[in-house]
Amino acid sequence: ISGNLIEGCTYGVFFYKHEENTKACDLDITVKNNTFKETGYTNALYGLYVCERVQGITVRNNLFEGFENVLYLDIFTDGICLADNTVTNNRRLIFFEKVSEAQAAQDIHKGLSTTVTLSGNTVINGSDSCLNDAQKHITLKKS
């Protein structure tokens, strides 16, 4: 997904996997050189929304402006990389979906986890935390 202007929508890009499909889904998708732009984050909730058990998404060299959450990660998304993006006037960089400890323990036992790599991103004028609701089962790696 490259070279697009994405504006005027609640979800910029939505990576969906049907809820009855319980296996991990490795997409191996790159989102690069796009502009995700909104005038304010009252209606623009997510620049990128990644559903449960979706993995293998690289987000590189994009501009995100005016969203509630630049990236929403549902539970047990894996292999997510944010690199060299410019993020301005957004509320949060990443929102992690909350999960119960029992569910986390069960899914970690199955080998499911959330790994996010952050590298070279510029965050300007965020009104809230960069990372929201990151829990024990979340691993952030700095490269």
N, C-alpha and C positions, 0 to 999 in steps of 0.2 A: 504494500500500500504506500504509494510514493507520489509526491508532487501535487497534493490536493489542498484546496481551501475548504475547510469544514467549519461551518458557522450556522447559528440559528437552530440548534437542535439540543434536546435533552441529553442524548448519548451521542458523542462524536463518532466513535466506533465501538460496537458491541460484539464481543466474541462469545457466542452462545453455544452451549452444549445441552442437549435434552436431559432433563433431570432423571429420567429413567436409565440413562446410560451412566453407569457408576464407575466405569473404567476411566483412567486418565486419558486425555486426548492431547497428543503432542502435535501442535500446529506448525511449528517451525515457520513462523511468519515474522516479517520485518515491517515495521511502520516507520518510514523515514522521510525527511524533507517535506513535511506537511505543516500547514498552519491551521491550528484549532483555535478559533477566536469567538468569543462571546462578549457582550457589553457588560455583563454582570452575572454573578453566580446565583441569582435568585431562582431562575428557571433552568439554567445550564448546569446540570448536576455532575456529569462525568465527561471528561475528554475521552478516556478509554475505560470500558467496563469489561472485566474478564470474569466469566462464570466459573463456578466450582469445577475443580479438577481439569481445567484447561492449562496447558503448559507450552513452553517454547515460543515466547513472544519477545522480540527485541524492538525497543522503541528508541530510535536514534535520530538526533539532529532535527527535532521538531520544535515548533513554537506553540506553547499553550498559554492562552490568555483568557481570564475571566470565568473560570469554572469553580464550582463548589469543590470538586475533587478532580485532580488531573487524572489519577489512576485509581480505579476501584478494583480491589482484588477480593473475589469471593474466596471461600475456604479452599485450601489445598491446591492453589495454583502454583506452578513450579517453573523454574527456569525463565523467570521474567528479568529482563535487562533494560534499565533506563540509562542511556549514555548520551552525553553531549546535547541535551535538550535545554531550551530556554523556557522558563516557567515564570510568567509575570501576572500579578494581580489575581491570583487564585487563592482560594481558602486553604486547601491542603494539597500536598504533593501526592501522597498515597493514603488511601483509606482501606484498612484491612477489615474484612467482615469478622464480626465476633463469632466465636465458636465455643461450645461448652467444653469443659475439661474432659468429660467422659468421651465426647465425640473426638476430641483431639487425640486422646490416648488410643482410642480404637483405630483411627486413621493413621497415626504415626506407626502403630504396630503393623499396619498393612504396607508401610513404606511410603506413605503420602506425607508431604510436608510443603511448606512454602519457602522458596528461595528467591530473593530479589537481589540483583546486583545493581549498584548505583555507581556511576562513573562520569565525572566531568560535566555534571548538570549545573546550570545557573538558576537559582531561585531568587526572585525579586518580588518584594511586597506581598508575601504570603500573610494572610490575616490570622492564621491559626497555625497549628503545628505542622511540620513537614510530614510526619508519620503519625497516623491516628489509629488507635486500637491495635497496635502491634502487640501480640501476646507471646507467651513462652515458646510456642511451636514455630514461630517465625524466625528465620535466619536472614540477617542482612549482611552482605559481603561487600566490602569496599575494595575495588581493584585499582 
